[in-house]
Amino acid sequence: MSNRIIKTGEKPGAGCYSCTNCHTKVCLDSKDKMPPCPKCTNNEFTKE
Ligand SMILES: [Zn+2]
């Protein structure tokens, strides 16, 4: 289990990520870049 922070613009791979600020989930494909949080525009996420 990793608590690595994933930032906007990274390509962390397929999976769901949780905003460190508001805990909104963002699910990405393997080729997707992490967007800013759609709810609070935070730029840091952790892997679900
Ligand atoms: Zn957020």
mmCIF file of the protein (N, C-alpha, C, O) and its ligand, coordinates in Angstrom:
data_MODEL
# 
_entry.id   MODEL 
# 
loop_
_entity.id 
_entity.type 
_entity.pdbx_number_of_molecules 
1 polymer     1 
2 non-polymer 1 
# 
_entity_poly.entity_id                      1 
_entity_poly.type                           'polypeptide(L)' 
_entity_poly.nstd_linkage                   no 
_entity_poly.nstd_monomer                   no 
_entity_poly.pdbx_seq_one_letter_code       MSNRIIKTGEKPGAGCYSCTNCHTKVCLDSKDKMPPCPKCTNNEFTKE 
_entity_poly.pdbx_seq_one_letter_code_can   MSNRIIKTGEKPGAGCYSCTNCHTKVCLDSKDKMPPCPKCTNNEFTKE 
_entity_poly.pdbx_strand_id                 A 
# 
loop_
_entity_poly_seq.entity_id 
_entity_poly_seq.num 
_entity_poly_seq.mon_id 
_entity_poly_seq.hetero 
1 1  MET n 
1 2  SER n 
1 3  ASN n 
1 4  ARG n 
1 5  ILE n 
1 6  ILE n 
1 7  LYS n 
1 8  THR n 
1 9  GLY n 
1 10 GLU n 
1 11 LYS n 
1 12 PRO n 
1 13 GLY n 
1 14 ALA n 
1 15 GLY n 
1 16 CYS n 
1 17 TYR n 
1 18 SER n 
1 19 CYS n 
1 20 THR n 
1 21 ASN n 
1 22 CYS n 
1 23 HIS n 
1 24 THR n 
1 25 LYS n 
1 26 VAL n 
1 27 CYS n 
1 28 LEU n 
1 29 ASP n 
1 30 SER n 
1 31 LYS n 
1 32 ASP n 
1 33 LYS n 
1 34 MET n 
1 35 PRO n 
1 36 PRO n 
1 37 CYS n 
1 38 PRO n 
1 39 LYS n 
1 40 CYS n 
1 41 THR n 
1 42 ASN n 
1 43 ASN n 
1 44 GLU n 
1 45 PHE n 
1 46 THR n 
1 47 LYS n 
1 48 GLU n 
# 
loop_
_struct_asym.id 
_struct_asym.entity_id 
A 1 
B 2 
# 
loop_
_chem_comp.id 
_chem_comp.type 
_chem_comp.mon_nstd_flag 
ALA 'L-peptide linking' y 
ARG 'L-peptide linking' y 
ASN 'L-peptide linking' y 
ASP 'L-peptide linking' y 
CYS 'L-peptide linking' y 
GLU 'L-peptide linking' y 
GLY 'peptide linking'   y 
HIS 'L-peptide linking' y 
ILE 'L-peptide linking' y 
LEU 'L-peptide linking' y 
LYS 'L-peptide linking' y 
MET 'L-peptide linking' y 
PHE 'L-peptide linking' y 
PRO 'L-peptide linking' y 
SER 'L-peptide linking' y 
THR 'L-peptide linking' y 
TYR 'L-peptide linking' y 
VAL 'L-peptide linking' y 
ZN  non-polymer         . 
# 
_pdbx_entity_nonpoly.entity_id   2 
_pdbx_entity_nonpoly.name        ? 
_pdbx_entity_nonpoly.comp_id     ZN 
# 
_pdbx_nonpoly_scheme.asym_id         B 
_pdbx_nonpoly_scheme.entity_id       2 
_pdbx_nonpoly_scheme.mon_id          ZN 
_pdbx_nonpoly_scheme.ndb_seq_num     1 
_pdbx_nonpoly_scheme.pdb_seq_num     101 
_pdbx_nonpoly_scheme.auth_seq_num    101 
_pdbx_nonpoly_scheme.pdb_mon_id      ZN 
_pdbx_nonpoly_scheme.auth_mon_id     ZN 
_pdbx_nonpoly_scheme.pdb_strand_id   A 
_pdbx_nonpoly_scheme.pdb_ins_code    . 
# 
loop_
_atom_site.group_PDB 
_atom_site.id 
_atom_site.type_symbol 
_atom_site.label_atom_id 
_atom_site.label_alt_id 
_atom_site.label_comp_id 
_atom_site.label_asym_id 
_atom_site.label_entity_id 
_atom_site.label_seq_id 
_atom_site.pdbx_PDB_ins_code 
_atom_site.Cartn_x 
_atom_site.Cartn_y 
_atom_site.Cartn_z 
_atom_site.occupancy 
_atom_site.B_iso_or_equiv 
_atom_site.pdbx_formal_charge 
_atom_site.auth_seq_id 
_atom_site.auth_comp_id 
_atom_site.auth_asym_id 
_atom_site.auth_atom_id 
_atom_site.pdbx_PDB_model_num 
ATOM   1   N  N  . MET A 1 1  ? 0.854   -1.206 0.000   1.00 0.00 ? 1   MET A N  1 
ATOM   2   C  CA . MET A 1 1  ? 0.000   0.000  0.000   1.00 0.00 ? 1   MET A CA 1 
ATOM   3   C  C  . MET A 1 1  ? 0.874   1.234  0.000   1.00 0.00 ? 1   MET A C  1 
ATOM   4   O  O  . MET A 1 1  ? 1.758   1.382  0.843   1.00 0.00 ? 1   MET A O  1 
ATOM   5   N  N  . SER A 1 2  ? 0.625   2.108  -0.940  1.00 0.00 ? 2   SER A N  1 
ATOM   6   C  CA . SER A 1 2  ? 1.451   3.300  -1.119  1.00 0.00 ? 2   SER A CA 1 
ATOM   7   C  C  . SER A 1 2  ? 0.642   4.557  -0.839  1.00 0.00 ? 2   SER A C  1 
ATOM   8   O  O  . SER A 1 2  ? -0.521  4.662  -1.229  1.00 0.00 ? 2   SER A O  1 
ATOM   9   N  N  . ASN A 1 3  ? 1.256   5.487  -0.174  1.00 0.00 ? 3   ASN A N  1 
ATOM   10  C  CA . ASN A 1 3  ? 0.615   6.785  0.041   1.00 0.00 ? 3   ASN A CA 1 
ATOM   11  C  C  . ASN A 1 3  ? 1.243   7.859  -0.826  1.00 0.00 ? 3   ASN A C  1 
ATOM   12  O  O  . ASN A 1 3  ? 1.209   9.042  -0.488  1.00 0.00 ? 3   ASN A O  1 
ATOM   13  N  N  . ARG A 1 4  ? 1.810   7.446  -1.935  1.00 0.00 ? 4   ARG A N  1 
ATOM   14  C  CA . ARG A 1 4  ? 2.449   8.399  -2.824  1.00 0.00 ? 4   ARG A CA 1 
ATOM   15  C  C  . ARG A 1 4  ? 1.442   9.447  -3.290  1.00 0.00 ? 4   ARG A C  1 
ATOM   16  O  O  . ARG A 1 4  ? 0.290   9.126  -3.579  1.00 0.00 ? 4   ARG A O  1 
ATOM   17  N  N  . ILE A 1 5  ? 1.878   10.681 -3.358  1.00 0.00 ? 5   ILE A N  1 
ATOM   18  C  CA . ILE A 1 5  ? 1.033   11.754 -3.871  1.00 0.00 ? 5   ILE A CA 1 
ATOM   19  C  C  . ILE A 1 5  ? 1.172   11.803 -5.393  1.00 0.00 ? 5   ILE A C  1 
ATOM   20  O  O  . ILE A 1 5  ? 2.279   11.855 -5.928  1.00 0.00 ? 5   ILE A O  1 
ATOM   21  N  N  . ILE A 1 6  ? 0.046   11.785 -6.066  1.00 0.00 ? 6   ILE A N  1 
ATOM   22  C  CA . ILE A 1 6  ? 0.019   11.941 -7.525  1.00 0.00 ? 6   ILE A CA 1 
ATOM   23  C  C  . ILE A 1 6  ? -0.454  13.353 -7.828  1.00 0.00 ? 6   ILE A C  1 
ATOM   24  O  O  . ILE A 1 6  ? -1.454  13.819 -7.282  1.00 0.00 ? 6   ILE A O  1 
ATOM   25  N  N  . LYS A 1 7  ? 0.287   14.031 -8.715  1.00 0.00 ? 7   LYS A N  1 
ATOM   26  C  CA . LYS A 1 7  ? -0.050  15.424 -8.997  1.00 0.00 ? 7   LYS A CA 1 
ATOM   27  C  C  . LYS A 1 7  ? -0.664  15.585 -10.376 1.00 0.00 ? 7   LYS A C  1 
ATOM   28  O  O  . LYS A 1 7  ? -0.452  14.765 -11.269 1.00 0.00 ? 7   LYS A O  1 
ATOM   29  N  N  . THR A 1 8  ? -1.420  16.645 -10.529 1.00 0.00 ? 8   THR A N  1 
ATOM   30  C  CA . THR A 1 8  ? -2.010  17.000 -11.817 1.00 0.00 ? 8   THR A CA 1 
ATOM   31  C  C  . THR A 1 8  ? -0.927  17.036 -12.893 1.00 0.00 ? 8   THR A C  1 
ATOM   32  O  O  . THR A 1 8  ? 0.138   17.623 -12.703 1.00 0.00 ? 8   THR A O  1 
ATOM   33  N  N  . GLY A 1 9  ? -1.224  16.389 -14.039 1.00 0.00 ? 9   GLY A N  1 
ATOM   34  C  CA . GLY A 1 9  ? -0.279  16.349 -15.146 1.00 0.00 ? 9   GLY A CA 1 
ATOM   35  C  C  . GLY A 1 9  ? 0.518   15.064 -15.196 1.00 0.00 ? 9   GLY A C  1 
ATOM   36  O  O  . GLY A 1 9  ? 1.106   14.751 -16.232 1.00 0.00 ? 9   GLY A O  1 
ATOM   37  N  N  . GLU A 1 10 ? 0.559   14.308 -14.107 1.00 0.00 ? 10  GLU A N  1 
ATOM   38  C  CA . GLU A 1 10 ? 1.218   12.998 -14.115 1.00 0.00 ? 10  GLU A CA 1 
ATOM   39  C  C  . GLU A 1 10 ? 0.329   11.975 -14.802 1.00 0.00 ? 10  GLU A C  1 
ATOM   40  O  O  . GLU A 1 10 ? -0.880  12.169 -14.929 1.00 0.00 ? 10  GLU A O  1 
ATOM   41  N  N  . LYS A 1 11 ? 0.952   10.869 -15.248 1.00 0.00 ? 11  LYS A N  1 
ATOM   42  C  CA . LYS A 1 11 ? 0.193   9.754  -15.804 1.00 0.00 ? 11  LYS A CA 1 
ATOM   43  C  C  . LYS A 1 11 ? 0.409   8.551  -14.886 1.00 0.00 ? 11  LYS A C  1 
ATOM   44  O  O  . LYS A 1 11 ? 1.287   7.723  -15.129 1.00 0.00 ? 11  LYS A O  1 
ATOM   45  N  N  . PRO A 1 12 ? -0.383  8.466  -13.856 1.00 0.00 ? 12  PRO A N  1 
ATOM   46  C  CA . PRO A 1 12 ? -0.138  7.456  -12.815 1.00 0.00 ? 12  PRO A CA 1 
ATOM   47  C  C  . PRO A 1 12 ? -0.613  6.062  -13.182 1.00 0.00 ? 12  PRO A C  1 
ATOM   48  O  O  . PRO A 1 12 ? -0.374  5.112  -12.437 1.00 0.00 ? 12  PRO A O  1 
ATOM   49  N  N  . GLY A 1 13 ? -1.284  5.926  -14.322 1.00 0.00 ? 13  GLY A N  1 
ATOM   50  C  CA . GLY A 1 13 ? -1.773  4.612  -14.726 1.00 0.00 ? 13  GLY A CA 1 
ATOM   51  C  C  . GLY A 1 13 ? -3.253  4.433  -14.418 1.00 0.00 ? 13  GLY A C  1 
ATOM   52  O  O  . GLY A 1 13 ? -3.875  5.258  -13.748 1.00 0.00 ? 13  GLY A O  1 
ATOM   53  N  N  . ALA A 1 14 ? -3.798  3.335  -14.924 1.00 0.00 ? 14  ALA A N  1 
ATOM   54  C  CA . ALA A 1 14 ? -5.235  3.079  -14.752 1.00 0.00 ? 14  ALA A CA 1 
ATOM   55  C  C  . ALA A 1 14 ? -5.571  2.866  -13.293 1.00 0.00 ? 14  ALA A C  1 
ATOM   56  O  O  . ALA A 1 14 ? -4.836  2.216  -12.549 1.00 0.00 ? 14  ALA A O  1 
ATOM   57  N  N  . GLY A 1 15 ? -6.706  3.433  -12.901 1.00 0.00 ? 15  GLY A N  1 
ATOM   58  C  CA . GLY A 1 15 ? -7.161  3.245  -11.532 1.00 0.00 ? 15  GLY A CA 1 
ATOM   59  C  C  . GLY A 1 15 ? -7.886  4.468  -11.040 1.00 0.00 ? 15  GLY A C  1 
ATOM   60  O  O  . GLY A 1 15 ? -8.027  5.454  -11.763 1.00 0.00 ? 15  GLY A O  1 
ATOM   61  N  N  . CYS A 1 16 ? -8.344  4.403  -9.810  1.00 0.00 ? 16  CYS A N  1 
ATOM   62  C  CA . CYS A 1 16 ? -9.073  5.516  -9.215  1.00 0.00 ? 16  CYS A CA 1 
ATOM   63  C  C  . CYS A 1 16 ? -8.221  6.184  -8.155  1.00 0.00 ? 16  CYS A C  1 
ATOM   64  O  O  . CYS A 1 16 ? -7.516  5.527  -7.390  1.00 0.00 ? 16  CYS A O  1 
ATOM   65  N  N  . TYR A 1 17 ? -8.300  7.489  -8.128  1.00 0.00 ? 17  TYR A N  1 
ATOM   66  C  CA . TYR A 1 17 ? -7.490  8.330  -7.259  1.00 0.00 ? 17  TYR A CA 1 
ATOM   67  C  C  . TYR A 1 17 ? -8.404  9.253  -6.472  1.00 0.00 ? 17  TYR A C  1 
ATOM   68  O  O  . TYR A 1 17 ? -9.480  9.626  -6.940  1.00 0.00 ? 17  TYR A O  1 
ATOM   69  N  N  . SER A 1 18 ? -7.969  9.615  -5.280  1.00 0.00 ? 18  SER A N  1 
ATOM   70  C  CA . SER A 1 18 ? -8.801  10.401 -4.379  1.00 0.00 ? 18  SER A CA 1 
ATOM   71  C  C  . SER A 1 18 ? -8.136  11.741 -4.098  1.00 0.00 ? 18  SER A C  1 
ATOM   72  O  O  . SER A 1 18 ? -6.963  11.799 -3.727  1.00 0.00 ? 18  SER A O  1 
ATOM   73  N  N  . CYS A 1 19 ? -8.884  12.803 -4.274  1.00 0.00 ? 19  CYS A N  1 
ATOM   74  C  CA . CYS A 1 19 ? -8.389  14.156 -3.992  1.00 0.00 ? 19  CYS A CA 1 
ATOM   75  C  C  . CYS A 1 19 ? -7.967  14.248 -2.523  1.00 0.00 ? 19  CYS A C  1 
ATOM   76  O  O  . CYS A 1 19 ? -8.705  13.818 -1.637  1.00 0.00 ? 19  CYS A O  1 
ATOM   77  N  N  . THR A 1 20 ? -6.785  14.807 -2.267  1.00 0.00 ? 20  THR A N  1 
ATOM   78  C  CA . THR A 1 20 ? -6.308  14.907 -0.882  1.00 0.00 ? 20  THR A CA 1 
ATOM   79  C  C  . THR A 1 20 ? -7.076  15.969 -0.098  1.00 0.00 ? 20  THR A C  1 
ATOM   80  O  O  . THR A 1 20 ? -7.029  15.982 1.132   1.00 0.00 ? 20  THR A O  1 
ATOM   81  N  N  . ASN A 1 21 ? -7.774  16.850 -0.789  1.00 0.00 ? 21  ASN A N  1 
ATOM   82  C  CA . ASN A 1 21 ? -8.506  17.930 -0.124  1.00 0.00 ? 21  ASN A CA 1 
ATOM   83  C  C  . ASN A 1 21 ? -9.961  17.559 0.150   1.00 0.00 ? 21  ASN A C  1 
ATOM   84  O  O  . ASN A 1 21 ? -10.419 17.645 1.289   1.00 0.00 ? 21  ASN A O  1 
ATOM   85  N  N  . CYS A 1 22 ? -10.697 17.142 -0.901  1.00 0.00 ? 22  CYS A N  1 
ATOM   86  C  CA . CYS A 1 22 ? -12.141 16.906 -0.739  1.00 0.00 ? 22  CYS A CA 1 
ATOM   87  C  C  . CYS A 1 22 ? -12.530 15.441 -0.931  1.00 0.00 ? 22  CYS A C  1 
ATOM   88  O  O  . CYS A 1 22 ? -13.698 15.083 -0.779  1.00 0.00 ? 22  CYS A O  1 
ATOM   89  N  N  . HIS A 1 23 ? -11.550 14.592 -1.267  1.00 0.00 ? 23  HIS A N  1 
ATOM   90  C  CA . HIS A 1 23 ? -11.757 13.143 -1.373  1.00 0.00 ? 23  HIS A CA 1 
ATOM   91  C  C  . HIS A 1 23 ? -12.667 12.742 -2.530  1.00 0.00 ? 23  HIS A C  1 
ATOM   92  O  O  . HIS A 1 23 ? -13.203 11.634 -2.544  1.00 0.00 ? 23  HIS A O  1 
ATOM   93  N  N  . THR A 1 24 ? -12.841 13.629 -3.488  1.00 0.00 ? 24  THR A N  1 
ATOM   94  C  CA . THR A 1 24 ? -13.527 13.255 -4.723  1.00 0.00 ? 24  THR A CA 1 
ATOM   95  C  C  . THR A 1 24 ? -12.693 12.219 -5.453  1.00 0.00 ? 24  THR A C  1 
ATOM   96  O  O  . THR A 1 24 ? -11.469 12.329 -5.518  1.00 0.00 ? 24  THR A O  1 
ATOM   97  N  N  . LYS A 1 25 ? -13.365 11.200 -6.009  1.00 0.00 ? 25  LYS A N  1 
ATOM   98  C  CA . LYS A 1 25 ? -12.651 10.168 -6.754  1.00 0.00 ? 25  LYS A CA 1 
ATOM   99  C  C  . LYS A 1 25 ? -12.570 10.536 -8.222  1.00 0.00 ? 25  LYS A C  1 
ATOM   100 O  O  . LYS A 1 25 ? -13.543 10.985 -8.828  1.00 0.00 ? 25  LYS A O  1 
ATOM   101 N  N  . VAL A 1 26 ? -11.368 10.332 -8.787  1.00 0.00 ? 26  VAL A N  1 
ATOM   102 C  CA . VAL A 1 26 ? -11.153 10.514 -10.212 1.00 0.00 ? 26  VAL A CA 1 
ATOM   103 C  C  . VAL A 1 26 ? -10.586 9.203  -10.740 1.00 0.00 ? 26  VAL A C  1 
ATOM   104 O  O  . VAL A 1 26 ? -9.550  8.733  -10.271 1.00 0.00 ? 26  VAL A O  1 
ATOM   105 N  N  . CYS A 1 27 ? -11.280 8.607  -11.733 1.00 0.00 ? 27  CYS A N  1 
ATOM   106 C  CA . CYS A 1 27 ? -10.815 7.346  -12.306 1.00 0.00 ? 27  CYS A CA 1 
ATOM   107 C  C  . CYS A 1 27 ? -10.190 7.591  -13.663 1.00 0.00 ? 27  CYS A C  1 
ATOM   108 O  O  . CYS A 1 27 ? -10.781 8.262  -14.509 1.00 0.00 ? 27  CYS A O  1 
ATOM   109 N  N  . LEU A 1 28 ? -8.987  7.048  -13.881 1.00 0.00 ? 28  LEU A N  1 
ATOM   110 C  CA . LEU A 1 28 ? -8.229  7.281  -15.098 1.00 0.00 ? 28  LEU A CA 1 
ATOM   111 C  C  . LEU A 1 28 ? -7.961  5.995  -15.860 1.00 0.00 ? 28  LEU A C  1 
ATOM   112 O  O  . LEU A 1 28 ? -7.903  4.910  -15.281 1.00 0.00 ? 28  LEU A O  1 
ATOM   113 N  N  . ASP A 1 29 ? -7.797  6.138  -17.182 1.00 0.00 ? 29  ASP A N  1 
ATOM   114 C  CA . ASP A 1 29 ? -7.288  5.087  -18.039 1.00 0.00 ? 29  ASP A CA 1 
ATOM   115 C  C  . ASP A 1 29 ? -5.768  5.120  -17.999 1.00 0.00 ? 29  ASP A C  1 
ATOM   116 O  O  . ASP A 1 29 ? -5.175  6.070  -17.489 1.00 0.00 ? 29  ASP A O  1 
ATOM   117 N  N  . SER A 1 30 ? -5.146  4.089  -18.534 1.00 0.00 ? 30  SER A N  1 
ATOM   118 C  CA . SER A 1 30 ? -3.679  4.009  -18.456 1.00 0.00 ? 30  SER A CA 1 
ATOM   119 C  C  . SER A 1 30 ? -2.987  5.163  -19.161 1.00 0.00 ? 30  SER A C  1 
ATOM   120 O  O  . SER A 1 30 ? -1.876  5.537  -18.785 1.00 0.00 ? 30  SER A O  1 
ATOM   121 N  N  . LYS A 1 31 ? -3.628  5.738  -20.184 1.00 0.00 ? 31  LYS A N  1 
ATOM   122 C  CA . LYS A 1 31 ? -2.988  6.813  -20.939 1.00 0.00 ? 31  LYS A CA 1 
ATOM   123 C  C  . LYS A 1 31 ? -3.445  8.206  -20.506 1.00 0.00 ? 31  LYS A C  1 
ATOM   124 O  O  . LYS A 1 31 ? -2.987  9.205  -21.061 1.00 0.00 ? 31  LYS A O  1 
ATOM   125 N  N  . ASP A 1 32 ? -4.333  8.281  -19.532 1.00 0.00 ? 32  ASP A N  1 
ATOM   126 C  CA . ASP A 1 32 ? -4.865  9.583  -19.111 1.00 0.00 ? 32  ASP A CA 1 
ATOM   127 C  C  . ASP A 1 32 ? -3.911  10.322 -18.180 1.00 0.00 ? 32  ASP A C  1 
ATOM   128 O  O  . ASP A 1 32 ? -3.219  9.713  -17.363 1.00 0.00 ? 32  ASP A O  1 
ATOM   129 N  N  . LYS A 1 33 ? -3.889  11.635 -18.318 1.00 0.00 ? 33  LYS A N  1 
ATOM   130 C  CA . LYS A 1 33 ? -3.181  12.481 -17.360 1.00 0.00 ? 33  LYS A CA 1 
ATOM   131 C  C  . LYS A 1 33 ? -4.127  12.878 -16.243 1.00 0.00 ? 33  LYS A C  1 
ATOM   132 O  O  . LYS A 1 33 ? -5.325  13.066 -16.458 1.00 0.00 ? 33  LYS A O  1 
ATOM   133 N  N  . MET A 1 34 ? -3.569  13.003 -15.043 1.00 0.00 ? 34  MET A N  1 
ATOM   134 C  CA . MET A 1 34 ? -4.374  13.446 -13.906 1.00 0.00 ? 34  MET A CA 1 
ATOM   135 C  C  . MET A 1 34 ? -4.827  14.883 -14.122 1.00 0.00 ? 34  MET A C  1 
ATOM   136 O  O  . MET A 1 34 ? -3.996  15.773 -14.305 1.00 0.00 ? 34  MET A O  1 
ATOM   137 N  N  . PRO A 1 35 ? -6.142  15.121 -14.102 1.00 0.00 ? 35  PRO A N  1 
ATOM   138 C  CA . PRO A 1 35 ? -6.646  16.496 -14.207 1.00 0.00 ? 35  PRO A CA 1 
ATOM   139 C  C  . PRO A 1 35 ? -6.654  17.147 -12.818 1.00 0.00 ? 35  PRO A C  1 
ATOM   140 O  O  . PRO A 1 35 ? -6.433  16.465 -11.817 1.00 0.00 ? 35  PRO A O  1 
ATOM   141 N  N  . PRO A 1 36 ? -6.905  18.441 -12.751 1.00 0.00 ? 36  PRO A N  1 
ATOM   142 C  CA . PRO A 1 36 ? -7.172  19.037 -11.444 1.00 0.00 ? 36  PRO A CA 1 
ATOM   143 C  C  . PRO A 1 36 ? -8.456  18.430 -10.889 1.00 0.00 ? 36  PRO A C  1 
ATOM   144 O  O  . PRO A 1 36 ? -9.278  17.925 -11.652 1.00 0.00 ? 36  PRO A O  1 
ATOM   145 N  N  . CYS A 1 37 ? -8.633  18.473 -9.600  1.00 0.00 ? 37  CYS A N  1 
ATOM   146 C  CA . CYS A 1 37 ? -9.864  17.961 -9.007  1.00 0.00 ? 37  CYS A CA 1 
ATOM   147 C  C  . CYS A 1 37 ? -11.056 18.687 -9.616  1.00 0.00 ? 37  CYS A C  1 
ATOM   148 O  O  . CYS A 1 37 ? -11.077 19.917 -9.637  1.00 0.00 ? 37  CYS A O  1 
ATOM   149 N  N  . PRO A 1 38 ? -12.069 17.936 -10.122 1.00 0.00 ? 38  PRO A N  1 
ATOM   150 C  CA . PRO A 1 38 ? -13.238 18.575 -10.739 1.00 0.00 ? 38  PRO A CA 1 
ATOM   151 C  C  . PRO A 1 38 ? -14.083 19.369 -9.745  1.00 0.00 ? 38  PRO A C  1 
ATOM   152 O  O  . PRO A 1 38 ? -14.885 20.214 -10.142 1.00 0.00 ? 38  PRO A O  1 
ATOM   153 N  N  . LYS A 1 39 ? -13.902 19.099 -8.474  1.00 0.00 ? 39  LYS A N  1 
ATOM   154 C  CA . LYS A 1 39 ? -14.734 19.769 -7.477  1.00 0.00 ? 39  LYS A CA 1 
ATOM   155 C  C  . LYS A 1 39 ? -14.032 20.973 -6.850  1.00 0.00 ? 39  LYS A C  1 
ATOM   156 O  O  . LYS A 1 39 ? -14.630 22.042 -6.733  1.00 0.00 ? 39  LYS A O  1 
ATOM   157 N  N  . CYS A 1 40 ? -12.771 20.810 -6.445  1.00 0.00 ? 40  CYS A N  1 
ATOM   158 C  CA . CYS A 1 40 ? -12.115 21.867 -5.686  1.00 0.00 ? 40  CYS A CA 1 
ATOM   159 C  C  . CYS A 1 40 ? -10.846 22.394 -6.359  1.00 0.00 ? 40  CYS A C  1 
ATOM   160 O  O  . CYS A 1 40 ? -10.200 23.295 -5.824  1.00 0.00 ? 40  CYS A O  1 
ATOM   161 N  N  . THR A 1 41 ? -10.477 21.850 -7.522  1.00 0.00 ? 41  THR A N  1 
ATOM   162 C  CA . THR A 1 41 ? -9.297  22.243 -8.310  1.00 0.00 ? 41  THR A CA 1 
ATOM   163 C  C  . THR A 1 41 ? -7.961  21.989 -7.598  1.00 0.00 ? 41  THR A C  1 
ATOM   164 O  O  . THR A 1 41 ? -6.929  22.521 -8.007  1.00 0.00 ? 41  THR A O  1 
ATOM   165 N  N  . ASN A 1 42 ? -7.982  21.193 -6.554  1.00 0.00 ? 42  ASN A N  1 
ATOM   166 C  CA . ASN A 1 42 ? -6.741  20.742 -5.938  1.00 0.00 ? 42  ASN A CA 1 
ATOM   167 C  C  . ASN A 1 42 ? -5.904  19.938 -6.941  1.00 0.00 ? 42  ASN A C  1 
ATOM   168 O  O  . ASN A 1 42 ? -6.454  19.323 -7.854  1.00 0.00 ? 42  ASN A O  1 
ATOM   169 N  N  . ASN A 1 43 ? -4.585  19.942 -6.774  1.00 0.00 ? 43  ASN A N  1 
ATOM   170 C  CA . ASN A 1 43 ? -3.697  19.252 -7.705  1.00 0.00 ? 43  ASN A CA 1 
ATOM   171 C  C  . ASN A 1 43 ? -3.006  18.034 -7.123  1.00 0.00 ? 43  ASN A C  1 
ATOM   172 O  O  . ASN A 1 43 ? -2.045  17.541 -7.715  1.00 0.00 ? 43  ASN A O  1 
ATOM   173 N  N  . GLU A 1 44 ? -3.455  17.538 -5.998  1.00 0.00 ? 44  GLU A N  1 
ATOM   174 C  CA . GLU A 1 44 ? -2.815  16.373 -5.391  1.00 0.00 ? 44  GLU A CA 1 
ATOM   175 C  C  . GLU A 1 44 ? -3.840  15.297 -5.067  1.00 0.00 ? 44  GLU A C  1 
ATOM   176 O  O  . GLU A 1 44 ? -4.927  15.563 -4.554  1.00 0.00 ? 44  GLU A O  1 
ATOM   177 N  N  . PHE A 1 45 ? -3.445  14.069 -5.389  1.00 0.00 ? 45  PHE A N  1 
ATOM   178 C  CA . PHE A 1 45 ? -4.323  12.909 -5.212  1.00 0.00 ? 45  PHE A CA 1 
ATOM   179 C  C  . PHE A 1 45 ? -3.535  11.760 -4.614  1.00 0.00 ? 45  PHE A C  1 
ATOM   180 O  O  . PHE A 1 45 ? -2.308  11.713 -4.708  1.00 0.00 ? 45  PHE A O  1 
ATOM   181 N  N  . THR A 1 46 ? -4.258  10.834 -3.995  1.00 0.00 ? 46  THR A N  1 
ATOM   182 C  CA . THR A 1 46 ? -3.645  9.577  -3.581  1.00 0.00 ? 46  THR A CA 1 
ATOM   183 C  C  . THR A 1 46 ? -4.380  8.432  -4.266  1.00 0.00 ? 46  THR A C  1 
ATOM   184 O  O  . THR A 1 46 ? -5.557  8.546  -4.610  1.00 0.00 ? 46  THR A O  1 
ATOM   185 N  N  . LYS A 1 47 ? -3.661  7.319  -4.459  1.00 0.00 ? 47  LYS A N  1 
ATOM   186 C  CA . LYS A 1 47 ? -4.284  6.149  -5.084  1.00 0.00 ? 47  LYS A CA 1 
ATOM   187 C  C  . LYS A 1 47 ? -5.310  5.574  -4.130  1.00 0.00 ? 47  LYS A C  1 
ATOM   188 O  O  . LYS A 1 47 ? -5.101  5.506  -2.919  1.00 0.00 ? 47  LYS A O  1 
ATOM   189 N  N  . GLU A 1 48 ? -6.435  5.158  -4.718  1.00 0.00 ? 48  GLU A N  1 
ATOM   190 C  CA . GLU A 1 48 ? -7.506  4.548  -3.906  1.00 0.00 ? 48  GLU A CA 1 
ATOM   191 C  C  . GLU A 1 48 ? -7.081  3.181  -3.443  1.00 0.00 ? 48  GLU A C  1 
ATOM   192 O  O  . GLU A 1 48 ? -7.837  2.502  -2.748  1.00 0.00 ? 48  GLU A O  1 
HETATM 193 ZN ZN . ZN  B 2 .  ? -10.952 18.011 -4.503  1.00 0.00 2 101 ZN  A ZN 1 
# 
